[in-house]
Amino acid sequence: MIDKEKYVQTKSFREIYKGLSNKTKKKTPKAEFVERIANVTCREPTTVRQWLSGTQRPDRLVQEVISKELGVPIDDLFPEPKAV
């Protein structure tokens, strides 16, 4: 059984909230990269991850946006898939 006197906090709802840390974990460089590309292309991070995994390929216009953002030629960023 819970002792209600011990269980009840002396802090208000607002005080508990204000006492929480504002610190957030730093994102990994890969997560920051995905977020950066998602923002510049106005796409979701899941879409960018699909591009990176090769399950999807961005259209030419999006490729140009990414190329400009990264300063790398499109042909280097998105080489044509090799025929099997």
Secondary structure, DSSP 8 states (H G I E B T S, - for coil): ---HHHHS-SS-HHHHHHTS--------HHHHHHHHHHHHHT--HHHHHHHHHTSS---HHHHHHHHHHHT--HHHHS------
